[in-house]
Structure formats: C-alpha cells, structure tokens
Amino acid sequence: MNDIEEKLMNRLNNMLDNDIEAINVKIFGARNQKFVEIMIESSQGVTINTCADVTKISQNIIKLDRLINIDYSIDMYTSVL
C-alpha cells in the first residue's frame, strides 16, 4: 500500500462508524484517470446504502485532502465474515 492509499484508508477508518472498517485501499490507473478500490467489512453486514455512504465519505476525503487531482472512480467491495 502506498502513502496515498494508506492515508485514505486511515482517514476513512477515523470517520466510519465503529462497526464498519476499511480493510484495503488500492489506487491505480493512467495519468488522466484513476480507479480507487476500497474493501470494507462489518460484523452487521454491508448493504448498498453502506457502500454509498462510504463512497461519499471517501469522495470528501479525496477532495479535501487533494489526494487525487484528476478524474477517478470508486469501486466498493466487501469481504465475507
């Protein structure tokens, strides 16, 4: 995990409810487009609404911290507990 991925994951975990955790962040892509993959887990299960909420929080972190300065998309994944 590089510094930007680690920073995003740490900031995200600081902002998420205690029950939800980002366990992996991967950023990859070309110069003009980046892809952000975030894996989350929760003992209560992960719903589509959970994914949407985490996506919005991630977008705010990326914007406020200026982590990515080009177009990007976010994909949310979950692990099975």
C-alpha positions in Angstrom: 0.0 0.0 0.0 1.5 3.4 -1.0 1.3 6.6 1.1 -1.9 7.9 -0.6 -3.7 4.6 -0.2 -2.7 4.4 3.5 -3.7 8.0 4.2 -7.2 7.5 2.6 -7.7 4.2 4.5 -6.7 5.7 7.8 -8.8 8.9 7.4 -11.7 6.8 6.3 -11.5 4.5 9.3 -11.4 7.5 11.6 -14.6 8.8 10.1 -16.6 5.5 9.8 -18.9 4.0 12.5 -17.2 1.6 14.9 -18.9 -1.3 13.2 -17.6 -0.5 9.6 -13.9 -0.8 8.7 -11.9 -0.2 5.5 -9.5 -3.1 5.3 -7.9 -2.3 2.0 -7.5 0.6 -0.4 -5.9 0.3 -3.9 -5.4 3.2 -6.3 -4.3 2.5 -9.9 -4.8 3.8 -13.4 -3.3 6.1 -16.1 -2.3 9.7 -15.9 -5.7 11.0 -16.9 -8.0 8.5 -15.0 -7.6 6.8 -11.6 -9.5 3.9 -10.1 -10.0 3.6 -6.4 -10.9 0.2 -4.9 -12.0 0.1 -1.3 -12.7 -3.1 0.6 -14.9 -2.7 3.7 -16.3 -5.1 6.3 -18.8 -5.0 9.0 -20.0 -7.6 11.6 -23.5 -6.3 10.9 -23.2 -6.9 7.2 -22.7 -4.4 4.3 -25.7 -3.1 2.4 -25.8 -1.0 -0.7 -26.6 2.0 1.5 -23.4 1.3 3.5 -21.4 1.3 0.3 -23.0 4.5 -0.9 -22.2 6.2 2.4 -18.6 5.1 2.4 -18.2 6.2 -1.2 -19.5 9.7 -0.3 -17.1 9.9 2.7 -14.2 8.7 0.5 -15.0 11.4 -2.1 -15.0 14.1 0.5 -11.6 12.9 1.9 -10.1 12.7 -1.6 -11.4 16.2 -2.4 -10.5 17.9 0.9 -7.0 16.3 1.2 -6.4 16.7 -2.5 -5.3 13.1 -2.8 -6.2 12.7 -6.5 -6.2 15.7 -8.8 -7.7 14.0 -11.9 -10.8 12.1 -12.8 -11.4 9.0 -10.7 -14.0 6.4 -10.0 -14.6 4.4 -6.8 -15.5 0.7 -6.5 -16.6 -0.6 -3.2 -16.0 -4.3 -2.2 -16.8 -6.3 0.9 -15.3 -9.4 2.4 -17.3 -12.2 3.8 -17.1 -12.6 7.6 
